[in-house]
Amino acid sequence: MTPLTNFIALLARILLAFLFVQGGYYKLTGGIPGTVANMTSHGIPFPDILVWGAIAVELVGGLMLMAGLFTRWVALVIAAYTLALGLIFHAYWLAPAAEARLERIIFLNHLALIGGMLAIVAFGAGCWSLDAAMGRKSA
């Protein structure tokens, strides 16, 4: 990889991860009740416990992705998490007509994020990552 492609890989990781980091941070700093209520309204079992898993994936996983630590595995976990979110919370095909358009946009945004994560799974973190600094093959 050239210095430019290494920079682009770093920038892509940071930009993709930022959405998840800020979401996890929001939940951790006061958004837990709203998240639990939303999970409950969608029939998620044990929302008081699972909200902590969501925070871990979003905040910790997002920070790991930014740093390029265990990058391929983290990106795969975030891709699976994002797919589950899309299918559970943004199933536009089940939404009332008034909400379907917005839910479809959000669902398609989830698919785009999954595509970005799968690109990271396929190509790794790049040279400017903790994976590369530790000599991990996944970089």
N, C-alpha and C positions, 0 to 999 in steps of 0.2 A: 504494500500500500504506500502511496505517496503521502507527503505531509498534508496535502489538501484533503485527501480521502480520509486520513486519520482524524483531521479536524471535523470533517463532516460526520463521521461516525460518532464522535464525541458529542457534537451538537445535536444529532438525531436522538441519541440516548437521553440527553438532558431535556430536550423538548418533549419527547414522549413521556418521560418519567415525571415531569413537572405536574402534569394533570393529576397523577395519582398521589404524588407527595402532598399537594395542596388539599386534595380530597381527604386524605388520611389525617392531615394536620387539622383540618376543619372539624372532622369527627372528634378527634382527641380533645380539642379545645372548646367544646361546647355543643357539638352537633350530634352527640350520642343519642339524646332523647328523640330527636327528629328522625335519625336513622333507624332506631329501634321501632318507632311508630310506623315508618315506611315499610320496614321488613315485616312487621306484624300484619299490616294491611295487605301484604302480598302472600300471606300464609307461610312465611318462613318460620320453621320451628326454632325454638331457643334463641330468639333475637338478642336477648341480653348477653348471651355468650358469643354468638356468632359475629356481633358487631366488632368484637376485639380481633377476630380473624380478618375482617374487612380492613380494620385499621392496620394490622400487621402487613397484609398484602400491599395495601396502598402506600403507607408511609415507609415501612422498612423495605419492602420490595422496591418501591420507587427510588429510595436513596441508594440501595444496592445497584439498581440499574444505572443511576447517574454516575456512580463511582466505577461501574464496570466490574463488579464483584459477583462471581458466579452468574455471569450475565445471561448465558443461554438458558440456564435453568430458571432464573428469575423471570426472564421474558416469556418463557413457556407458561409459568404459573400465572403471570399477569394476563396472558392471552386467554387462558382457560377461565380465569376469574371474570374477564371482560365479556367473554361469550356467555357465561352464566348470568351476568348482570343484564345483558341485552335480552336474553330469552325470558328471564323472569320479570324484569321491571319495565321492559320496553317492547313487549309483544304487541306491536301495532295492529296485527291482524285480529287481535282480540279486543282492541280498544274501541270505545264509542267513536262514531264518525267525527265528532268535534275534536277529539284528542288524537285521532289516528295519524294525521299529518305530522304533528310534532313528534309523536312516538316513533314514527318511521324515520324521521331525520336523526333522532338520537340513536336508534338501532343501527342505522347505516354508519353513523360516526363510530359506534362501537366496532363495527366490522372493519373500518379503516384503521382503528387503533390495533386491532388484532393483526391486520396485515403488517403494520409497522413492527409489532412484536415478533411476528414470524420471520421477518427479514433479519432481525437481530438474532433470532435462534439460528437461522441459516448461515449468517456471515460473521457472527461473533461481535465482540465489543470493539475491536480495533486495538491499535497499539497504545493509545492513550487511555488505559484502563488499569484497574488493579489486577485483573486477570493477566494482562500482559506483563505487568511488573512482577508478578509472582511466578511467571513462566508457565502459566496454565495454557494448555493447548486450545482452550475455547476462545482465546483472544483473537 
